[in-house]
Amino acid sequence: MHANYPQNGMISVNRIFFQAIAAMSLVAAAQAATLSSDSPVSFVRSTSLPAVSGGFDHFAVDQKNDRLFVAAEKNKSIEMFELASGKHLASIGGFSNPRTIAMVPELNQILVADNDSADVKVLDVATQKIIQSIPVRPGPDAAFYDKKEKLFYVGSGGKKEKSENSSLNVISADDHKEVARIEIPSTNIESMAMDRAEGKLFLNLRDKQAIGVVDLKTRKFVETWQIPGLNLNTPMAFDSKNHRLFVVGRKPGKLFVIDSTNGKLVSTVDVVDTGDDMTYDKANNRIYVTGAEGLSVLRRDDNDHFTEIERKDTKGGKVSVYVSKLHQFYIMHPKSDADDAALDIYNVEDVASSK
């Protein structure tokens, strides 16, 4: 004998179940929309480099001559492109392991921190020849170019030579000579930023999970800022108007907003992991962070706080530069099993036009 149970209870349960699923889907869609709405960065075109293998380090821009350069580390070359179109023009060899590079437009030269040869090489762009080498300690890597004073600050030594300290080599772009050497209590100097008004140079001290401060007038290391939660700090950018220093930790990916007047942490926000480059777009109140996980686009909400509004896949590309005059954002991604190495160009919309 079979009992006949009422069906309305089962119908109610099913209705509740499907309503719950629908509600969860709406929440997920809303969360996705939060990251994709107001998206200001759109892909334009790509230039493949099938012959280039290995990773890339940093870009240099020559707007006057419509040129873009990037260091190809394992390929031991500087790759040259047309800036506006992205057309590949040349692969310039003669390097051991090029890292940070800086364009000196007045001389049509590029300064190259060459990691494995313990020097800074001077590349003449017109002839595509290396015309001079300036010796530094082993492992030159991170650097900052002061365009006004035409000085190239290069970190060397440290872990590369198994030393407890590094040097900040100050190279004159005019004379091709080291004019000063500042000792830094760190084995791993990463990205730098300059506060010209206060006469300070900020340095990521990655092994210390801290920020170092150099007095530009005395050319001495003067202070260490310990930042809570900072880990594998690599990219750095600076907002001089609002006295805010931006630093990205790699794992987990996180942007740290720091008061540059006192070294105090004011806020954090999650970004892509393994960040390598960052741009502060002051005209649009945005920050762009590129890492192995992709591109994070952040909108500034107020002086101290940012919100991630977009995250894009970059095929492992973590090296980037933004040219505001062209509204173009450039990312280099390395060769993989699925793709050739390539320069990817994105259009960046201004805030006024994206609303």
Rosetta blueprint (number, residue, H / E / L):
1 M L
2 H L
3 A L
4 N L
5 Y L
6 P L
7 Q L
8 N H
9 G H
10 M H
11 I H
12 S H
13 V H
14 N H
15 R H
16 I H
17 F H
18 F H
19 Q H
20 A H
21 I H
22 A H
23 A H
24 M H
25 S H
26 L H
27 V H
28 A H
29 A H
30 A H
31 Q H
32 A H
33 A H
34 T H
35 L H
36 S H
37 S L
38 D L
39 S L
40 P L
41 V E
42 S E
43 F E
44 V E
45 R E
46 S E
47 T E
48 S E
49 L E
50 P L
51 A L
52 V L
53 S L
54 G L
55 G L
56 F E
57 D E
58 H E
59 F E
60 A E
61 V E
62 D E
63 Q L
64 K L
65 N L
66 D L
67 R E
68 L E
69 F E
70 V E
71 A E
72 A E
73 E L
74 K L
75 N L
76 K L
77 S E
78 I E
79 E E
80 M E
81 F E
82 E E
83 L L
84 A L
85 S L
86 G L
87 K L
88 H E
89 L E
90 A E
91 S E
92 I E
93 G L
94 G L
95 F L
96 S L
97 N L
98 P E
99 R E
100 T E
101 I E
102 A E
103 M E
104 V E
105 P L
106 E L
107 L L
108 N L
109 Q E
110 I E
111 L E
112 V E
113 A E
114 D E
115 N H
116 D H
117 S H
118 A L
119 D E
120 V E
121 K E
122 V E
123 L E
124 D E
125 V L
126 A L
127 T L
128 Q L
129 K E
130 I E
131 I E
132 Q E
133 S E
134 I E
135 P E
136 V L
137 R L
138 P L
139 G L
140 P L
141 D L
142 A L
143 A E
144 F E
145 Y E
146 D E
147 K L
148 K L
149 E L
150 K L
151 L E
152 F E
153 Y E
154 V E
155 G E
156 S E
157 G E
158 G H
159 K H
160 K H
161 E H
162 K L
163 S L
164 E L
165 N L
166 S E
167 S E
168 L E
169 N E
170 V E
171 I E
172 S E
173 A L
174 D L
175 D L
176 H L
177 K E
178 E E
179 V E
180 A E
181 R E
182 I E
183 E E
184 I E
185 P L
186 S L
187 T L
188 N L
189 I E
190 E E
191 S E
192 M E
193 A E
194 M E
195 D E
196 R L
197 A L
198 E L
199 G L
200 K E
201 L E
202 F E
203 L E
204 N E
205 L E
206 R H
207 D H
208 K H
209 Q L
210 A E
211 I E
212 G E
213 V E
214 V E
215 D E
216 L L
217 K L
218 T L
219 R L
220 K E
221 F E
222 V E
223 E E
224 T E
225 W E
226 Q E
227 I L
228 P L
229 G L
230 L L
231 N L
232 L L
233 N L
234 T L
235 P L
236 M E
237 A E
238 F E
239 D E
240 S L
241 K L
242 N L
243 H L
244 R E
245 L E
246 F E
247 V E
248 V E
249 G E
250 R L
251 K L
252 P L
253 G L
254 K E
255 L E
256 F E
257 V E
258 I E
259 D E
260 S L
261 T L
262 N L
263 G L
264 K E
265 L E
266 V E
267 S E
268 T E
269 V E
270 D E
271 V L
272 V L
273 D L
274 T L
275 G E
276 D E
277 D E
278 M E
279 T E
280 Y E
281 D E
282 K L
283 A L
284 N L
285 N L
286 R E
287 I E
288 Y E
289 V E
290 T E
291 G E
292 A L
293 E L
294 G E
295 L E
296 S E
297 V E
298 L E
299 R E
300 R E
301 D L
302 D L
303 N L
304 D L
305 H L
306 F E
307 T E
308 E E
309 I E
310 E E
311 R E
312 K E
313 D L
314 T L
315 K L
316 G L
317 G L
318 K L
319 V E
320 S E
321 V E
322 Y E
323 V E
324 S L
325 K L
326 L L
327 H L
328 Q E
329 F E
330 Y E
331 I E
332 M E
333 H E
334 P L
335 K L
336 S L
337 D L
338 A L
339 D L
340 D L
341 A E
342 A E
343 L E
344 D E
345 I E
346 Y E
347 N E
348 V E
349 E L
350 D L
351 V H
352 A H
353 S H
354 S H
355 K L
